[in-house]
Amino acid sequence: MAINKILCACGSGLGSSLMVHMNTEEVLKKLGRPDIEVDHSTISDINPEAADLFVVGGDLADFVTNVPDEKKIVLKNILDKDELEAKLREHLG
C-alpha cells in the first residue's frame, strides 16, 4: 500500500494531534520520506478514505475501529519518537 497522506488525530484536533503531526514530519524526514503529506484533525474526522495511514494515541484506539489495522498506528506513548519511528518503518516497508 502506497502511503501519500498521514492523518494524526486527537479528541479536539488541536493539542496532541498537532504534536504527533510535528513528530511524524520529523521522523519522515529522518527516514527520507518528506514527500508524505501529514495533517492533523479531530478523531471524529477519521474515516478510512480520509488518509492512507492514521496515527492516534492508545486512549483513542476504540474510536478508530472502523479503520483497518494496516491503515493505523496506535501509539502507547505519543511523546515517544522512537516508538513512532519503529511503527512508521513497519508501515513504510
C-alpha positions as CSV (number, residue, x, y, z in Angstrom):
1,M,0.0,0.0,0.0
2,A,1.4,3.4,-1.0
3,I,1.3,6.0,1.7
4,N,0.9,9.5,0.4
5,K,-1.1,11.1,3.3
6,I,-0.9,10.5,7.1
7,L,-3.6,11.9,9.4
8,C,-2.8,12.4,13.1
9,A,-5.9,12.7,15.3
10,C,-6.9,13.5,18.9
11,G,-10.1,14.5,20.7
12,S,-10.0,18.2,19.8
13,G,-7.7,18.2,16.8
14,L,-5.5,20.9,18.4
15,G,-3.2,19.6,21.1
16,S,-1.8,16.1,21.0
17,S,-2.6,15.6,17.3
18,L,-0.5,18.7,16.4
19,M,2.4,17.4,18.5
20,V,2.2,14.0,16.8
21,H,1.9,15.7,13.4
22,M,5.1,17.6,14.0
23,N,6.9,14.5,15.3
24,T,5.6,12.5,12.3
25,E,7.0,15.1,9.9
26,E,10.4,15.0,11.8
27,V,10.5,11.2,11.7
28,L,9.6,11.1,8.0
29,K,12.4,13.5,7.1
30,K,14.8,11.2,9.1
31,L,13.5,8.2,7.1
32,G,14.0,10.1,3.8
33,R,10.2,10.4,3.2
34,P,9.5,14.2,3.4
35,D,7.2,13.7,0.4
36,I,4.4,12.2,2.5
37,E,1.7,14.7,3.4
38,V,0.9,14.9,7.1
39,D,-2.1,16.6,8.7
40,H,-3.9,16.6,12.0
41,S,-7.6,16.6,12.9
42,T,-10.2,15.5,15.4
43,I,-11.0,11.8,15.9
44,S,-14.5,12.4,14.5
45,D,-13.0,13.3,11.1
46,I,-11.5,9.8,10.7
47,N,-12.9,7.7,8.0
48,P,-10.9,5.1,6.1
49,E,-10.8,7.3,2.9
50,A,-9.5,10.4,4.6
51,A,-5.9,9.3,4.5
52,D,-3.6,6.3,3.8
53,L,-2.5,6.0,7.4
54,F,-3.8,7.2,10.7
55,V,-1.9,7.9,13.9
56,V,-3.7,8.1,17.3
57,G,-2.8,7.7,20.9
58,G,-3.8,4.5,22.7
59,D,-6.5,6.3,24.6
60,L,-8.4,6.8,21.3
61,A,-7.9,3.3,19.8
62,D,-11.6,2.5,20.4
63,F,-12.6,5.4,18.2
64,V,-10.8,4.1,15.1
65,T,-12.2,0.6,14.9
66,N,-13.7,1.5,11.5
67,V,-10.2,1.8,10.1
68,P,-8.4,-1.4,9.1
69,D,-5.4,-2.3,11.2
70,E,-3.0,-2.0,8.3
71,K,-4.1,1.7,8.0
72,K,-3.5,2.8,11.6
73,I,-0.8,3.3,14.1
74,V,-1.8,3.3,17.8
75,L,0.8,4.8,20.0
76,K,1.3,3.7,23.6
77,N,3.2,7.0,24.3
78,I,2.5,9.9,22.0
79,L,5.7,11.6,23.1
80,D,8.0,8.6,22.2
81,K,9.6,9.4,18.8
82,D,11.4,6.0,18.9
83,E,8.0,4.2,19.1
84,L,6.6,6.4,16.3
85,E,9.7,5.8,14.1
86,A,9.5,2.0,14.6
87,K,5.8,1.9,13.7
88,L,6.2,4.1,10.7
89,R,9.1,1.9,9.5
90,E,6.7,-1.1,9.6
91,H,4.1,0.7,7.5
92,L,6.6,2.2,5.0
93,G,8.4,-1.0,4.4
